[in-house]
Amino acid sequence: MEDWLGRRRGVLTYRLTQVVTGHGCFGHYLHRIGREPSTQCLDCGVEDDTAQHTLEECSRWAVERAALVAATGLVDLSLHSVIGAMLSSERRWDVVASFCEDVMSQKEAAEREREAAADALPLRRRRQGRRRRAFLRHDP
């Protein structure tokens, strides 16, 4: 934790934060907040889609993962090891951040498509909060 807090490089992006915290387009998280009927990975079918599954196992991201491993030299893709690699050099930080940007942007696009589908489950549809509804009422 001290290494993380005392780092002199590396910006936490939105998508990098999603992977580090597990709060993103992951079946496990979306199920927990009531947006998906199950925790299943919609890319490969495994029972529990987590950030760790996306980072380490999901067959959908094999090409991106291979590039990550080649550029960082990591064998262990546990979150602890990946964060350690990020803290060890600016180049590694950038490689991991790039992986997260690429993968999460694709997962988000797929999530938006599922939300917009005519046959989408009601729990999956994008919800409009109070601010958005108020804005739409006042928008000319």
N, C-alpha and C positions, 0 to 999 in steps of 0.2 A: 504494500500500500504506500509506503514511503517513496518507493521508486516512481510510482504512478503520480503521486502528488507533487514530487519534486522534479518531474520531467521538464526539460527545456525545449522540447519539440513535440510536434504532433497535435493537430487540432481534432477535437472530437466532432465528427460530423453527425448529422441526424441518423444516417443509416448505420454508421459504425456504432453509435449508441444503441440502436435497435438490437444489433447482434450481441453486444456486450451485456445488455440488460435482459435480453430475451423478450422485449416488448416490441413486437413488430408483426409482420405477416407470417406468423408461425401458427400452425394449427393448434398447438397447445395453448398459446396466449389467446388466440381468437376464440377458442372454445371457453376459456376461463372468463372472458368478458361478455360472453353470450352472442358472439357473431358467427360462430360455426357450430354445427350440430355435433361434431366430434373433434378429437385431437389429431386425426389422421393427416398424414402428409398428402396433399393433393397432387404432388409431383411424382412420387414413387410408391405411394400406398402404404408405407410403414405406419404402424399404429400411433406413434407419438412424434409429431413434427415440432421440434424445438430448435432453438438457435444452434445448439451443439450438433443436432442431427444435420442441419443445413451446412454447417461448417465442416463436419467430419465424415458424414456418411451418405447423404442423399445422392442417388445416382444422377439426378437431373443436373447437378452442379459439378460433375466429374471433371469437365474441361477447365472450368474456372479454378477448381481445387488443385488440379495438376499444375496450373500456372502459379498458384500461390505457393505450393510446395517447392517447385523448381526455383522460384525467386527468393524464397526465405531459407530453404534448406531444412525446414521443419519436417520431422517424422511424426511427432506427436501433435495432433491438432486440437488438444484439449484447450479450453478457453484460457486456462492458466498459462500454458506454454505459448499460445499465440500472443497473449498480452506481454509475456516476458520478451518475446521476439520483437514486438513493437517497441518496447522500451529500450531495446539494445541498439537500435540504429534508426536513423531517419528513413533510410531506404526501405527497411522492413515495415516501418509504420505506414509508409505510403503504399506498399504492396498490399498490406492487410486492409487498409482503408479503401483501396481500389476494388479489392475483392468484395467487400461489403457493399460499396456503392453499386457495383455491377449486379450482384445477386439480388440485393434487396430492391433495387429499382425494377427488376424483372418480376420479382414476387409481388410487388405493389401493383404493377400493371395487370398481372393476372387476377389479383384481388379486385381491382376496379372492374375488370370484365365480368367477373362473377357477380358483383354487386349490380351491374347494369343489365344483366341478362333478364329477359322478360319472364323467364320461369324461375328466377332466383327466390330462394326461401325468404320469407319476410324478415327473419332474424339476420339475414346476410345483406339485405338492402341497406344502402347508405342512409344513415339517419341525419335529419337536419336538426341541429340544436336551436335553442332560442335565439341566439344572435343571428344565425343564418336566416331563420324565418322572419325576424324583424327587419333584417337588411332587405330581403326580397319584397316585403310589404312596402318599403319606402323607396325602392328602386324604380325610377320612372320608366 
